[in-house]
Amino acid sequence: MAKKTIRDIELKGRKVLIRVDFNVPLKDGKISDENRIVAALPTINYVLEHGGKAILFSHLGRIKEEKDLEKNSLEIVAKRLSEHLKQNVLFINETRGPKLESAINGLKDGEILMFENTRFEDLNGKKESKNDPELGKYWASLGDVFVNDAFGTAHRAHASNVGISSNIGVTVAGFLLEKEINFIGGTLENPERPFVAILGGAKVSDKIEVIKNLLKVADKVLIGGGMAYTFFKAMGYEIGTSLLEADKVDLAKELLEIAQGKILLGDDVITAKAFDPESEKNVRSIDSIPEDEMGMDIGPRTVEKFESIIKDAKTVVWNGPLGVFEFPRFAEGTRSIAQALTEIKDHATTIIGGGDSAAAVIQFGLDQGFTHISTGGGASLEYLEGKLLPGIECVDNK
């Protein structure tokens, strides 16, 4: 079902509530990755340029006790956002009350305000995270229309998305949410073929439903990363001290049978004796992993095998790194596959499904080489599973 977007509504003179995802990583009091801020700029600029009064809000981190409040204030994000927009972002260090209401009512067309971390409301009873009805109704009362542009929280029904939507007349998608709907949702519905899915990461258990759903629509599913060793075990190989979910071996066998040849694993791996960035690396065929070594990356023959499939693909969705990319010595497999995907961008749709795979391509400096990099980790996974996401379902249908 097509969803209404920000293009479908009148903005001039209206108080426009915008749920953004500014849950950015902070290190030593500074923003260490501002990708999510940059990703929200098109929606924010559109509202301002069309005469709307922009009221932004987001969560940041988790709030469990009083001391979490100071280190998770959105003030630092508001300052950085004002630099990107080249205009003042009025920051209100409250989530409700007369000060916030007065500031919103004082906004002129084309001005912007951000209020404090929505999860500050979780300190006493998780009112944001548990979609407290009174809180959603209150936040809805602050605006005329609601724009949801936070895909990163779309898999959760919170007061700041579903709660507001339930209490306001108009809810539409921002440009970022629209992209996620079109690229991930649209790709799963009607992919150009051959459609190749690449799945990595640590655990099979994290990706069971994703694998099952992708097997329905993909032509090939390439599996690497830590989760591959449970499949190797299911195929009868000895995997040394590699990551293993022993209770998922039978499930891996079942998935291989269901797949009828669609699931492809590697022929070789990079191993080490210890999970250490300085550990000596070895290339091992999958039938000759020593009992005192663990898999750390896909091997060179596997890279060639995967690249030969990728080069002919018309659609590729990738979720999860193929090795321990955080250690430079064991990042080559993930880097090579990322590079291979950038080389088909001109004739294929290439989608990175958020989380660690997005972090990897950004780390490699290859993030401009893809059609779309999702801003959601858990939300991307659940969307790839074929689930209905509350933060998307609450947006008005066209």
SEZA-428594 format. One record per residue (C-alpha): residue number from 1; residue in one letter; x, y, z. Coordinates in pm, 1 decimal. Layout:
# SEZA-428594
+-----+--------+----------+----------+----------+
| num | residu |     east |    north |       up |
+-----+--------+----------+----------+----------+
| NUM |      a |        X |        Y |        Z |
...
+-----+--------+----------+----------+----------+
***
This chain:
# SEZA-428594
+-----+--------+----------+----------+----------+
| num | residu |     east |    north |       up |
+-----+--------+----------+----------+----------+
|   1 |      m |      0.0 |      0.0 |      0.0 |
|   2 |      a |    145.1 |    335.7 |   -106.2 |
|   3 |      k |    192.2 |    582.6 |    179.0 |
|   4 |      k |    138.6 |    957.5 |    185.1 |
|   5 |      t |    456.5 |   1162.6 |    194.5 |
|   6 |      i |    550.7 |   1512.3 |    288.5 |
|   7 |      r |    487.9 |   1617.8 |    -73.4 |
|   8 |      d |    117.1 |   1541.1 |    -30.5 |
|   9 |      i |     38.6 |   1803.9 |    234.2 |
|  10 |      e |     31.2 |   2180.8 |    272.7 |
|  11 |      l |    309.3 |   2300.1 |    504.3 |
|  12 |      k |    300.8 |   2679.8 |    498.5 |
|  13 |      g |    212.6 |   2828.5 |    834.0 |
|  14 |      r |    162.2 |   2490.9 |    995.4 |
|  15 |      k |    335.0 |   2345.8 |   1299.6 |
|  16 |      v |    505.4 |   2037.2 |   1159.4 |
|  17 |      l |    605.1 |   1768.7 |   1409.6 |
|  18 |      i |    899.0 |   1569.6 |   1267.4 |
|  19 |      r |   1014.7 |   1248.4 |   1432.7 |
|  20 |      v |   1377.2 |   1211.1 |   1325.2 |
|  21 |      d |   1633.2 |    947.6 |   1421.9 |
|  22 |      f |   1920.6 |   1137.4 |   1579.9 |
|  23 |      n |   2033.3 |    843.5 |   1791.5 |
|  24 |      v |   2394.4 |    916.6 |   1695.3 |
|  25 |      p |   2707.2 |    766.9 |   1855.7 |
|  26 |      l |   2889.9 |    995.7 |   2097.3 |
|  27 |      k |   3255.3 |    968.2 |   2195.3 |
|  28 |      d |   3420.2 |   1196.8 |   2450.9 |
|  29 |      g |   3123.8 |   1432.2 |   2427.9 |
|  30 |      k |   3140.6 |   1459.6 |   2047.4 |
|  31 |      i |   2936.3 |   1308.7 |   1765.1 |
|  32 |      s |   3150.6 |   1034.7 |   1611.6 |
|  33 |      d |   2919.4 |    954.9 |   1316.8 |
|  34 |      e |   2667.0 |   1207.4 |   1189.6 |
|  35 |      n |   2524.7 |    997.4 |    905.1 |
|  36 |      r |   2176.8 |   1002.3 |   1060.4 |
|  37 |      i |   2179.1 |   1381.9 |   1089.2 |
|  38 |      v |   2278.9 |   1422.7 |    725.4 |
|  39 |      a |   2015.8 |   1169.1 |    617.6 |
|  40 |      a |   1738.7 |   1380.0 |    776.9 |
|  41 |      l |   1838.2 |   1708.7 |    609.1 |
|  42 |      p |   1625.4 |   1673.0 |    291.6 |
|  43 |      t |   1303.0 |   1642.5 |    492.8 |
|  44 |      i |   1392.0 |   1925.2 |    731.8 |
|  45 |      n |   1495.2 |   2158.3 |    449.8 |
|  46 |      y |   1177.2 |   2081.6 |    257.0 |
|  47 |      v |    960.7 |   2182.0 |    552.8 |
|  48 |      l |   1155.0 |   2503.9 |    610.8 |
|  49 |      e |   1160.7 |   2599.1 |    241.4 |
|  50 |      h |    784.4 |   2547.4 |    217.2 |
|  51 |      g |    708.6 |   2774.7 |    510.2 |
|  52 |      g |    646.3 |   2515.9 |    778.3 |
|  53 |      k |    736.6 |   2558.2 |   1143.3 |
|  54 |      a |    961.2 |   2257.3 |   1207.3 |
|  55 |      i |    941.5 |   2088.6 |   1548.9 |
|  56 |      l |   1200.9 |   1809.4 |   1572.1 |
|  57 |      f |   1232.8 |   1535.1 |   1829.9 |
|  58 |      s |   1428.5 |   1212.8 |   1865.5 |
|  59 |      h |   1556.0 |    963.1 |   2118.7 |
|  60 |      l |   1924.4 |    927.5 |   2205.5 |
|  61 |      g |   2064.2 |    630.4 |   2395.0 |
|  62 |      r |   1885.1 |    457.1 |   2680.2 |
|  63 |      i |   1764.0 |    625.2 |   2996.2 |
|  64 |      k |   1764.5 |    394.9 |   3296.4 |
|  65 |      e |   1874.1 |    624.2 |   3578.3 |
|  66 |      e |   1921.4 |    992.2 |   3659.7 |
|  67 |      k |   2288.5 |   1001.8 |   3554.3 |
|  68 |      d |   2192.3 |    897.3 |   3197.1 |
|  69 |      l |   2012.2 |   1227.9 |   3141.3 |
|  70 |      e |   2318.2 |   1451.6 |   3118.5 |
|  71 |      k |   2516.7 |   1233.2 |   2876.7 |
|  72 |      n |   2218.5 |   1179.4 |   2644.6 |
|  73 |      s |   2096.5 |   1534.0 |   2589.5 |
|  74 |      l |   2015.1 |   1626.5 |   2229.6 |
|  75 |      e |   2162.1 |   1975.0 |   2272.8 |
|  76 |      i |   2488.5 |   1868.1 |   2105.9 |
|  77 |      v |   2288.6 |   1739.9 |   1806.0 |
|  78 |      a |   2088.2 |   2063.7 |   1782.7 |
|  79 |      k |   2412.3 |   2262.5 |   1763.6 |
|  80 |      r |   2552.9 |   2040.6 |   1488.7 |
|  81 |      l |   2224.2 |   2050.3 |   1298.9 |
|  82 |      s |   2223.6 |   2431.3 |   1303.8 |
|  83 |      e |   2566.7 |   2423.8 |   1135.1 |
|  84 |      h |   2436.3 |   2196.0 |    860.8 |
|  85 |      l |   2124.1 |   2407.2 |    806.7 |
|  86 |      k |   2310.9 |   2738.9 |    839.7 |
|  87 |      q |   2035.1 |   2871.6 |   1062.0 |
|  88 |      n |   1957.3 |   2869.4 |   1431.5 |
|  89 |      v |   1795.6 |   2559.6 |   1578.9 |
|  90 |      l |   1614.7 |   2664.1 |   1896.7 |
|  91 |      f |   1676.6 |   2391.3 |   2152.7 |
|  92 |      i |   1432.8 |   2339.3 |   2440.8 |
|  93 |      n |   1572.2 |   2116.2 |   2713.4 |
|  94 |      e |   1230.9 |   1977.4 |   2809.8 |
|  95 |      t |    995.1 |   1713.3 |   2669.0 |
|  96 |      r |    675.0 |   1884.6 |   2785.8 |
|  97 |      g |    544.8 |   2189.6 |   2969.1 |
|  98 |      p |    476.9 |   2563.9 |   2932.8 |
|  99 |      k |    833.3 |   2652.4 |   2824.1 |
| 100 |      l |    813.0 |   2410.2 |   2529.6 |
| 101 |      e |    458.0 |   2512.0 |   2437.9 |
| 102 |      s |    544.8 |   2883.9 |   2445.5 |
| 103 |      a |    852.5 |   2832.2 |   2227.7 |
| 104 |      i |    653.5 |   2634.1 |   1969.6 |
| 105 |      n |    375.4 |   2894.5 |   1962.2 |
| 106 |      g |    638.2 |   3163.9 |   1908.4 |
| 107 |      l |    787.2 |   3003.1 |   1596.6 |
| 108 |      k |    762.3 |   3192.4 |   1268.2 |
| 109 |      d |    727.3 |   3025.5 |    927.8 |
| 110 |      g |   1057.9 |   2868.8 |    822.4 |
| 111 |      e |   1194.3 |   2848.3 |   1179.3 |
| 112 |      i |   1302.1 |   2532.2 |   1358.3 |
| 113 |      l |   1294.6 |   2400.8 |   1713.9 |
| 114 |      m |   1419.4 |   2078.0 |   1867.5 |
| 115 |      f |   1303.1 |   1950.7 |   2201.7 |
| 116 |      e |   1479.2 |   1717.8 |   2441.8 |
| 117 |      n |   1540.9 |   1343.0 |   2410.3 |
| 118 |      t |   1204.3 |   1164.3 |   2401.5 |
| 119 |      r |   1343.7 |    884.9 |   2621.0 |
| 120 |      f |   1385.7 |   1126.1 |   2910.3 |
| 121 |      e |   1019.4 |   1027.6 |   2954.5 |
| 122 |      d |   1135.7 |    670.6 |   3024.2 |
| 123 |      l |   1300.8 |    763.0 |   3354.7 |
| 124 |      n |    977.1 |    712.2 |   3546.1 |
| 125 |      g |    784.3 |    430.4 |   3386.3 |
| 126 |      k |    905.7 |    405.8 |   3024.1 |
| 127 |      k |    630.8 |    635.3 |   2900.7 |
| 128 |      e |    792.7 |    686.0 |   2558.1 |
| 129 |      s |    898.8 |    325.2 |   2495.2 |
| 130 |      k |    568.5 |    178.5 |   2615.7 |
| 131 |      n |    359.3 |    423.6 |   2411.7 |
| 132 |      d |    189.7 |    593.1 |   2707.1 |
| 133 |      p |   -147.7 |    716.2 |   2569.5 |
| 134 |      e |   -138.3 |   1046.2 |   2757.9 |
| 135 |      l |    212.3 |   1128.3 |   2632.7 |
| 136 |      g |    131.2 |   1053.3 |   2268.1 |
| 137 |      k |   -180.1 |   1269.5 |   2295.1 |
| 138 |      y |     19.1 |   1554.3 |   2453.3 |
| 139 |      w |    291.5 |   1554.2 |   2187.8 |
| 140 |      a |     26.9 |   1541.6 |   1912.8 |
| 141 |      s |   -132.4 |   1854.6 |   2061.4 |
| 142 |      l |    188.3 |   2050.5 |   1991.9 |
| 143 |      g |    152.0 |   2037.3 |   1612.9 |
| 144 |      d |    -84.4 |   2045.5 |   1317.4 |
| 145 |      v |     62.4 |   1758.3 |   1113.8 |
| 146 |      f |    306.0 |   1473.8 |   1183.5 |
| 147 |      v |    595.8 |   1366.6 |    963.5 |
| 148 |      n |    757.2 |   1036.1 |   1056.9 |
| 149 |      d |   1111.4 |   1019.8 |    919.7 |
| 150 |      a |   1266.7 |    784.7 |   1177.6 |
| 151 |      f |   1305.5 |    445.3 |   1013.5 |
| 152 |      g |   1545.6 |    337.6 |   1288.5 |
| 153 |      t |   1253.5 |    316.5 |   1533.7 |
| 154 |      a |    986.4 |    207.6 |   1283.4 |
| 155 |      h |    981.9 |   -145.9 |   1426.3 |
| 156 |      r |    871.5 |    -12.5 |   1765.9 |
| 157 |      a |    534.0 |    133.6 |   1865.6 |
| 158 |      h |    641.8 |    431.2 |   2077.7 |
| 159 |      a |    461.8 |    743.7 |   2195.0 |
| 160 |      s |    675.0 |    949.8 |   1955.2 |
| 161 |      n |    551.3 |    768.0 |   1644.6 |
| 162 |      v |    238.2 |    554.3 |   1685.4 |
| 163 |      g |    122.2 |    755.2 |   1988.7 |
| 164 |      i |    131.0 |   1087.0 |   1803.8 |
| 165 |      s |    -15.9 |    939.3 |   1485.6 |
| 166 |      s |   -313.9 |    804.0 |   1680.3 |
| 167 |      n |   -396.5 |   1153.3 |   1805.5 |
| 168 |      i |   -333.0 |   1381.6 |   1508.3 |
| 169 |      g |   -524.6 |   1427.9 |   1185.1 |
| 170 |      v |   -243.4 |   1388.3 |    932.7 |
| 171 |      t |     59.4 |   1153.9 |    940.0 |
| 172 |      v |    294.3 |   1133.2 |    640.2 |
| 173 |      a |    637.6 |    991.2 |    563.3 |
| 174 |      g |    945.6 |   1207.7 |    531.8 |
| 175 |      f |   1189.8 |   1151.8 |    245.4 |
| 176 |      l |   1412.4 |    915.2 |    442.8 |
| 177 |      l |   1125.8 |    690.2 |    551.5 |
| 178 |      e |    993.4 |    701.4 |    194.9 |
| 179 |      k |   1330.9 |    578.2 |     64.9 |
| 180 |      e |   1332.7 |    288.5 |    309.2 |
| 181 |      i |    978.9 |    191.0 |    208.3 |
| 182 |      n |   1063.7 |    210.6 |   -161.9 |
| 183 |      f |   1403.3 |     42.2 |   -151.8 |
| 184 |      i |   1361.3 |   -231.8 |    107.1 |
| 185 |      g |    985.0 |   -284.9 |     91.7 |
| 186 |      g |    964.8 |   -228.3 |   -284.5 |
| 187 |      t |   1260.0 |   -454.7 |   -358.7 |
| 188 |      l |   1110.1 |   -745.1 |   -167.3 |
| 189 |      e |    780.2 |   -702.3 |   -350.8 |
| 190 |      n |    913.2 |   -675.4 |   -705.0 |
| 191 |      p |   1291.7 |   -714.2 |   -747.7 |
| 192 |      e |   1468.1 |   -691.3 |  -1080.9 |
| 193 |      r |   1642.4 |  -1024.5 |  -1136.4 |
| 194 |      p |   1878.5 |  -1189.5 |  -1072.3 |
| 195 |      f |   1814.0 |  -1093.8 |   -709.3 |
| 196 |      v |   2101.9 |  -1182.1 |   -476.1 |
| 197 |      a |   2086.2 |  -1158.1 |    -95.3 |
| 198 |      i |   2406.1 |  -1151.8 |    109.7 |
| 199 |      l |   2375.9 |  -1235.0 |    478.5 |
| 200 |      g |   2646.6 |  -1223.4 |    742.0 |
| 201 |      g |   2682.8 |  -1134.4 |   1105.9 |
| 202 |      a |   2736.7 |  -1352.0 |   1408.0 |
| 203 |      k |   2426.0 |  -1559.4 |   1466.7 |
| 204 |      v |   2190.6 |  -1771.9 |   1260.5 |
| 205 |      s |   1928.4 |  -1710.1 |   1529.9 |
| 206 |      d |   1928.4 |  -1337.9 |   1445.5 |
| 207 |      k |   1857.0 |  -1409.4 |   1079.0 |
| 208 |      i |   1625.6 |  -1714.8 |   1073.4 |
| 209 |      e |   1316.1 |  -1526.4 |    959.6 |
| 210 |      v |   1519.4 |  -1310.7 |    719.8 |
| 211 |      i |   1662.0 |  -1622.6 |    553.2 |
| 212 |      k |   1318.5 |  -1782.7 |    527.2 |
| 213 |      n |   1163.7 |  -1468.5 |    379.2 |
| 214 |      l |   1448.8 |  -1406.1 |    134.4 |
| 215 |      l |   1438.8 |  -1766.4 |     14.3 |
| 216 |      k |   1087.2 |  -1691.0 |   -112.4 |
| 217 |      v |   1202.7 |  -1402.7 |   -332.4 |
| 218 |      a |   1580.8 |  -1418.9 |   -391.2 |
| 219 |      d |   1752.3 |  -1620.1 |   -664.1 |
| 220 |      k |   2065.2 |  -1674.4 |   -451.9 |
| 221 |      v |   2138.8 |  -1627.3 |    -80.3 |
| 222 |      l |   2511.6 |  -1594.9 |     -2.8 |
| 223 |      i |   2603.0 |  -1663.7 |    360.5 |
| 224 |      g |   2923.0 |  -1561.0 |    539.2 |
| 225 |      g |   3028.9 |  -1421.0 |    874.9 |
| 226 |      g |   3005.6 |  -1602.7 |   1206.3 |
| 227 |      m |   2667.4 |  -1753.0 |   1117.8 |
| 228 |      a |   2824.4 |  -1955.2 |    833.4 |
| 229 |      y |   2997.7 |  -2193.9 |   1075.0 |
| 230 |      t |   2668.6 |  -2329.9 |   1206.3 |
| 231 |      f |   2581.9 |  -2411.9 |    844.5 |
| 232 |      f |   2924.9 |  -2570.2 |    787.6 |
| 233 |      k |   2864.6 |  -2785.2 |   1096.1 |
| 234 |      a |   2526.7 |  -2882.3 |    955.8 |
| 235 |      m |   2703.9 |  -2991.9 |    635.6 |
| 236 |      g |   2932.0 |  -3219.6 |    836.7 |
| 237 |      y |   3248.3 |  -3009.3 |    850.1 |
| 238 |      e |   3466.1 |  -2964.8 |   1157.3 |
| 239 |      i |   3490.0 |  -2595.2 |   1243.2 |
| 240 |      g |   3754.7 |  -2584.8 |   1517.0 |
| 241 |      t |   3682.7 |  -2314.3 |   1775.3 |
| 242 |      s |   3470.4 |  -2107.3 |   1534.4 |
| 243 |      l |   3147.8 |  -1947.2 |   1649.1 |
| 244 |      l |   2877.7 |  -2212.8 |   1671.0 |
| 245 |      e |   2513.0 |  -2214.0 |   1774.3 |
| 246 |      a |   2491.6 |  -2583.7 |   1853.2 |
| 247 |      d |   2116.6 |  -2567.5 |   1910.7 |
| 248 |      k |   2064.9 |  -2427.6 |   1558.9 |
| 249 |      v |   2252.3 |  -2696.5 |   1361.9 |
| 250 |      d |   1934.6 |  -2892.6 |   1284.8 |
| 251 |      l |   1763.1 |  -2570.1 |   1179.0 |
| 252 |      a |   2056.2 |  -2491.6 |    945.9 |
| 253 |      k |   2013.8 |  -2838.8 |    789.5 |
| 254 |      e |   1643.2 |  -2769.5 |    744.3 |
| 255 |      l |   1711.9 |  -2432.2 |    579.5 |
| 256 |      l |   1962.7 |  -2589.8 |    340.8 |
| 257 |      e |   1700.7 |  -2846.8 |    240.5 |
| 258 |      i |   1427.9 |  -2584.2 |    196.4 |
| 259 |      a |   1665.3 |  -2368.8 |     -9.8 |
| 260 |      q |   1709.5 |  -2633.3 |   -281.3 |
| 261 |      g |   2046.6 |  -2493.9 |   -383.4 |
| 262 |      k |   1964.5 |  -2124.5 |   -336.6 |
| 263 |      i |   2187.9 |  -2094.2 |    -27.1 |
| 264 |      l |   2557.6 |  -2069.5 |   -114.6 |
| 265 |      l |   2839.2 |  -2085.2 |    139.6 |
| 266 |      g |   3211.7 |  -2035.5 |     99.9 |
| 267 |      d |   3480.4 |  -2282.9 |     -6.9 |
| 268 |      d |   3750.2 |  -2143.8 |    220.1 |
| 269 |      v |   3792.2 |  -1924.2 |    526.1 |
| 270 |      i |   4052.2 |  -1711.8 |    701.6 |
| 271 |      t |   4129.8 |  -1852.9 |   1045.8 |
| 272 |      a |   4328.4 |  -1755.4 |   1354.7 |
| 273 |      k |   4416.2 |  -1921.2 |   1683.5 |
| 274 |      a |   4273.6 |  -1632.5 |   1888.3 |
| 275 |      f |   4010.1 |  -1361.5 |   1854.7 |
| 276 |      d |   4276.9 |  -1093.9 |   1843.2 |
| 277 |      p |   4357.7 |   -820.1 |   1587.3 |
| 278 |      e |   4723.3 |   -927.7 |   1586.1 |
| 279 |      s |   4663.2 |  -1300.7 |   1559.2 |
| 280 |      e |   4835.3 |  -1470.3 |   1264.1 |
| 281 |      k |   4591.6 |  -1543.1 |    982.8 |
| 282 |      n |   4568.9 |  -1862.8 |    780.1 |
| 283 |      v |   4376.8 |  -1961.3 |    467.7 |
| 284 |      r |   4192.2 |  -2290.1 |    518.0 |
| 285 |      s |   3956.9 |  -2491.5 |    299.0 |
| 286 |      i |   3631.3 |  -2553.0 |    481.6 |
| 287 |      d |   3717.0 |  -2922.9 |    504.7 |
| 288 |      s |   4049.5 |  -2858.9 |    679.5 |
| 289 |      i |   3995.7 |  -2615.8 |    967.4 |
| 290 |      p |   4229.5 |  -2719.6 |   1253.7 |
| 291 |      e |   4066.8 |  -2793.3 |   1587.4 |
| 292 |      d |   4251.9 |  -2505.1 |   1757.8 |
| 293 |      e |   4163.5 |  -2234.1 |   1499.7 |
| 294 |      m |   3854.4 |  -2019.1 |   1450.9 |
| 295 |      g |   3704.1 |  -1865.1 |   1138.6 |
| 296 |      m |   3755.2 |  -1487.9 |   1117.8 |
| 297 |      d |   3673.4 |  -1401.3 |    754.5 |
| 298 |      i |   3575.4 |  -1550.7 |    420.4 |
| 299 |      g |   3871.8 |  -1675.6 |    215.9 |
| 300 |      p |   4000.2 |  -1569.7 |   -129.0 |
| 301 |      r |   3824.9 |  -1851.6 |   -321.5 |
| 302 |      t |   3498.7 |  -1760.9 |   -149.7 |
| 303 |      v |   3548.2 |  -1395.6 |   -244.7 |
| 304 |      e |   3591.2 |  -1500.6 |   -610.2 |
| 305 |      k |   3286.7 |  -1727.6 |   -591.4 |
| 306 |      f |   3067.4 |  -1454.5 |   -443.6 |
| 307 |      e |   3201.3 |  -1188.4 |   -683.3 |
| 308 |      s |   3115.0 |  -1406.2 |   -985.1 |
| 309 |      i |   2752.5 |  -1418.6 |   -867.1 |
| 310 |      i |   2735.4 |  -1050.5 |   -773.5 |
| 311 |      k |   2863.8 |   -920.1 |  -1108.8 |
| 312 |      d |   2555.2 |  -1049.6 |  -1294.5 |
| 313 |      a |   2301.8 |   -941.5 |  -1030.7 |
| 314 |      k |   2040.1 |   -674.1 |  -1095.7 |
| 315 |      t |   1933.3 |   -642.6 |   -729.7 |
| 316 |      v |   2144.6 |   -705.2 |   -419.8 |
| 317 |      v |   2044.6 |   -671.9 |    -54.5 |
| 318 |      w |   2326.0 |   -711.6 |    199.1 |
| 319 |      n |   2283.9 |   -740.9 |    575.5 |
| 320 |      g |   2569.6 |   -836.5 |    808.6 |
| 321 |      p |   2950.0 |   -830.8 |    766.7 |
| 322 |      l |   3128.0 |  -1138.6 |    631.5 |
| 323 |      g |   3411.8 |  -1135.5 |    883.6 |
| 324 |      v |   3559.4 |   -950.4 |   1178.6 |
| 325 |      f |   3588.5 |   -626.4 |    979.2 |
| 326 |      e |   3671.9 |   -427.8 |   1294.4 |
| 327 |      f |   4016.9 |   -594.8 |   1283.9 |
| 328 |      p |   4199.7 |   -471.5 |    969.3 |
| 329 |      r |   4373.8 |   -806.8 |    929.0 |
| 330 |      f |   4035.9 |   -980.6 |    896.5 |
| 331 |      a |   3843.0 |   -715.3 |    704.4 |
| 332 |      e |   3945.1 |   -811.7 |    351.2 |
| 333 |      g |   3650.3 |  -1037.9 |    273.6 |
| 334 |      t |   3392.0 |   -780.3 |    376.6 |
| 335 |      r |   3585.7 |   -504.2 |    197.4 |
| 336 |      s |   3615.2 |   -708.6 |   -125.8 |
| 337 |      i |   3243.2 |   -782.0 |   -139.6 |
| 338 |      a |   3163.9 |   -416.3 |    -66.6 |
| 339 |      q |   3395.9 |   -316.1 |   -351.9 |
| 340 |      a |   3232.9 |   -567.8 |   -585.8 |
| 341 |      l |   2893.2 |   -417.5 |   -511.2 |
| 342 |      t |   3010.6 |    -63.1 |   -587.5 |
| 343 |      e |   3124.3 |   -186.6 |   -928.4 |
| 344 |      i |   2773.1 |   -294.9 |  -1032.7 |
| 345 |      k |   2593.4 |     16.8 |   -910.4 |
| 346 |      d |   2540.3 |    148.3 |  -1265.2 |
| 347 |      h |   2334.3 |   -153.3 |  -1373.1 |
| 348 |      a |   2197.0 |   -284.5 |  -1041.1 |
| 349 |      t |   2011.7 |   -174.5 |   -729.5 |
| 350 |      t |   2240.4 |   -227.6 |   -430.0 |
| 351 |      i |   2099.1 |   -196.7 |    -79.5 |
| 352 |      i |   2289.0 |   -215.1 |    248.5 |
| 353 |      g |   2052.3 |   -323.2 |    525.7 |
| 354 |      g |   2182.6 |   -103.2 |    806.1 |
| 355 |      g |   2362.3 |   -209.3 |   1123.4 |
| 356 |      d |   2718.9 |   -343.7 |   1108.2 |
| 357 |      s |   2721.9 |   -381.5 |    729.1 |
| 358 |      a |   2648.1 |     -8.5 |    698.1 |
| 359 |      a |   2920.8 |     66.4 |    953.6 |
| 360 |      a |   3162.9 |   -146.8 |    751.7 |
| 361 |      v |   3111.1 |     27.8 |    416.6 |
| 362 |      i |   3133.7 |    367.1 |    587.5 |
| 363 |      q |   3458.0 |    255.7 |    755.6 |
| 364 |      f |   3597.3 |    150.4 |    415.2 |
| 365 |      g |   3501.7 |    485.1 |    259.1 |
| 366 |      l |   3274.8 |    309.7 |      8.1 |
| 367 |      d |   2940.4 |    445.4 |    129.9 |
| 368 |      q |   2883.2 |    657.8 |   -182.8 |
| 369 |      g |   2894.7 |    348.6 |   -401.1 |
| 370 |      f |   2553.6 |    204.6 |   -315.5 |
| 371 |      t |   2199.5 |    278.9 |   -425.4 |
| 372 |      h |   2077.0 |    292.6 |    -66.0 |
| 373 |      i |   2221.7 |    243.3 |    281.3 |
| 374 |      s |   1950.8 |    186.5 |    538.7 |
| 375 |      t |   1960.9 |    393.5 |    858.0 |
| 376 |      g |   1792.1 |    119.3 |   1059.5 |
| 377 |      g |   1952.2 |   -186.1 |   1217.8 |
| 378 |      g |   1671.5 |   -375.5 |   1390.0 |
| 379 |      a |   1410.4 |   -207.2 |   1169.8 |
| 380 |      s |   1590.0 |   -321.1 |    853.0 |
| 381 |      l |   1607.0 |   -678.5 |    979.9 |
| 382 |      e |   1236.9 |   -689.2 |   1064.6 |
| 383 |      y |   1147.0 |   -530.5 |    729.2 |
| 384 |      l |   1358.7 |   -794.4 |    551.0 |
| 385 |      e |   1167.9 |  -1057.8 |    751.6 |
| 386 |      g |    851.5 |   -930.2 |    585.6 |
| 387 |      k |    702.9 |   -791.8 |    906.3 |
| 388 |      l |    466.9 |   -495.2 |    920.1 |
| 389 |      l |    645.8 |   -212.9 |   1102.8 |
| 390 |      p |    432.5 |      3.7 |   1337.5 |
| 391 |      g |    617.5 |    323.5 |   1238.7 |
| 392 |      i |    527.9 |    263.8 |    874.7 |
| 393 |      e |    178.9 |    128.3 |    931.1 |
| 394 |      c |     84.9 |    445.2 |   1123.7 |
| 395 |      v |    152.9 |    662.1 |    816.7 |
| 396 |      d |   -160.2 |    755.6 |    618.6 |
| 397 |      n |   -225.4 |    556.8 |    300.6 |
| 398 |      k |   -250.5 |    743.7 |    -26.3 |
+-----+--------+----------+----------+----------+
***
